[in-house]
Structure formats: structure tokens, C-alpha cells
């Protein structure tokens, strides 16, 4: 990951977005960011079906609040269900929220996708446009 420093010594705050079904991949990326001295503000968490109606609104609100406080939104769009670079509707909404903060509120936030999604992904055209406009970027391995 090409690390962007705010001020020398400042810890970058990241929110990881992605499919909760990919727990092993999520653990990998959480460990990756921790090893590279990022503060993980939030990441996908499972809410039990029994408590969904009570906990989901709180979890959802906290997640979006953490996006607002973060320096980076990392979209962990790993391959899923035979779709390369899968991005579901919730992850796309989270990315769009980060982009709105960047464009409307002029927030200094880095919006990073792990990889280019397949054309099978519903939001492919939007992602391609946002990349072409330079509003978001693809992940780069740290040198």
C-alpha cells in the first residue's frame, strides 16, 4: 500500500469495507494495516439475526461515522461468488459516501479499491468513471 502521511508521525486512520463472508481475507487486511501502523477505525462485523433489528442501525451509523473520521476507505473487493473484484450494494454505498465527503465537504480522504472489478459488477461503470476522474484509486503494493 502506498502510504500517504498526513504529518510526519501521524497515524493514518482506515475503514475497511468489504463482504463479511470473506472473513479470512478480512483478517488478512486487518493484520496488514495493523502491521503498517494504520489505525483501523472500523471493518465489517457480523450482527446476529436475533439482534439484527436492534444492532444494525447502531452498527450502520457507527460505520458511517467512522468513514467520516477516517483518512482512508479501503474497499476489500476480493473475488466472491465467481465474480472478480466483487462490490456489493452496501460497499458501493460506503464508497459513494466517502466520495461525497471528498467532493462536497472537501475532506482529505483516500478512497482505495483492492482491484478493478469485473464488468459483471453492477457498479462497474461508476467505478471506472471515478477511477478515470481520479476520485478513487487502485491499491498499490508498498515498495
DAWOCOR-V78776 format. One line per field, one symbol per residue. ss: DSSP state (H for helix, E for strand, L for the rest). phi: phi as a letter, one per 30 degrees, with the letter a starting at -180 (. if undefined). A space follows every 10 residues. Layout:
ss = ???
phi = ???
//
This chain:
ss = LLLLLLLLLL LLEEEEEELL LLHHHHHHHH HHHHHLLLEE EELLLLLLHH HHHHHHHHHH HHHHHHHHHL LEEEEELLLE LLELLLLLHH HHHHHHHHHH HHHLLLLLLE EEELLLLLLL LLLHHHHHHH HHHLLLEELL LLL
phi = .ddcddbejd ddcbcccldd dceddddedd dedddciccd daaebdcddd ceddcedddd ddddddeddd cbcccdcdda hicdiebddd dddddddedd ddddchddbc cbceaddddd deceddeddd dedidbbceb ddd
//
